[in-house]
Amino acid sequence: MVLRKDKTREKVSLKKGIFILPNLFTSANLFAGCFSIFCSIDGQYEMAIISVIVAVFLDGLDGKVARATNAVSDFGKDYDSLCDLISFGVAPSILFYSWATTHFIEAIDIKFIWLLSFFYIATTALRLARFNNHLVLKSENYFLGLPSPASATLVTVMLWQCVIHSFDNLNALIVISTFYLIASILMVSKIKYNSFKDLRTLNRMPFNGALLIPLIFILIIIDAPNVLGVLSIFYLVSGLLVASLRALRNQFNKKESEVSE
């Protein structure tokens, strides 16, 4: 006697359209990422770096526009992740590969360059997949792991310094490779980074504190490489510092509990 189980599959009806405004910003993010790739291939590294930074700015806008207009959807979330993989995973990796092979191809093994480039793309994809999986399970006040836009900003700005100052020695390659490796590991780590999405905190911000936002934009316009570099490193260290303090506090509480017993 063969038993058959009737499996009922719930069919999810798709909407007859998509939200135009947030996906327009997402498409612009994708365009900036693709433009960065083309510039890297052509050897226009500074323009490629600026394109990635523009993509970061556009990525921050699409989410805010979607929430402000109540246009959040599963399609938009998946589309945003796919575009982020191009702009913040593939584009920085090709930038590094093109820059490194142009300047150091005679001094190092090319396998190291493309393996590190692949590793950065792979960790970015894993970071985005985990973000989508935990999107409704985790608090919106923090990111689990270094966000891919922050990682892309960090590595491209550090490379920007080398391009501006025309570094052509192996020390520059070591520094850039180290930043790419650290950013890749932190993206798939469990270290928490502030997401700055707590609107209640922003609503309680003093008026004088609000002046900090336009001041940062002015400083970025005046000296983008140095300002963005300082902000990126500060954000990178902030997560590590908070994680270290939390670990020390937990260890201290554990010792106190053992003494009390």
C-alpha positions, 0 to 999 in steps of 0.5 A, a space after each residue: 500500500 503506497 501512501 501519498 501525501 498531498 502537498 499544498 503549495 501556497 502560491 504567492 501572487 506577484 504584484 502587477 508592477 514595482 515601485 518606481 521611485 526607490 528602484 530608480 535610485 537602485 538602478 542608478 546605484 547599479 549604473 554607477 557600479 557598472 561605470 566604475 567597472 568600465 573605468 577600471 578596465 580603461 585605467 581611469 582609477 580615480 573616476 572608478 573610485 568616485 563612481 563607487 562612492 556615488 553608488 554608496 550615496 545612492 544606495 543610502 537614498 533608495 532605502 530611505 525613499 522606500 521607507 518614506 514612501 511606504 514602498 518597501 517590497 521583496 522585489 526591491 530588497 532582492 534587486 537592491 542586493 543584486 545591485 549592491 553585489 555589483 557596485 560594492 563587490 565586483 566593482 571594488 574587486 576589479 578596481 583592485 585587480 586592474 590597478 595592481 596588475 598594471 603597477 605590480 605585475 612584474 613584482 608579484 604573482 598574479 594569482 595572489 591578486 585575483 584570488 584576493 579579488 575573488 575572496 572580496 566578491 565572495 564575502 560580499 555575496 555572503 554578507 548580502 545573503 546573510 543580511 537578507 536572511 536576517 532582515 526581519 529577525 534582527 534589530 535595525 539599530 545595527 548591522 551584523 558584520 561590516 556593511 558592504 557599502 562601508 567596506 567598499 568605501 574603505 577599500 576604494 578610498 585607501 586605494 584612492 590615496 595611492 592613486 593621488 600620491 602615485 605610489 608605485 612600490 610594494 608597500 602600497 600593494 601590501 597596505 591595500 591588500 591588507 585593507 581588502 582582506 580585513 574588510 572581507 573578514 569583517 563583512 562575514 564576522 558577527 561584529 555589530 556596526 551601528 546602522 544609524 536607522 534609529 529615527 527616534 535618536 535622530 528626532 532627539 538630536 539637538 539643533 547644534 548637532 544637526 549642523 554636523 551633517 552639512 559640515 561633513 558634506 562640506 569637508 568631503 567636497 573640500 578634501 574627499 579622499 582624506 575625509 572619507 578615509 578618516 570616516 571609514 577607518 573610524 567606522 571600522 574601528 568603532 565596531 571592533 572597539 564596541 565588540 572588545 568592550 562588550 567582551 571585556 564586560 561579559 568576562 568581568 561579569 562572569 568573574 563576578 558571578 563566579 566569586 559570588 557563588 
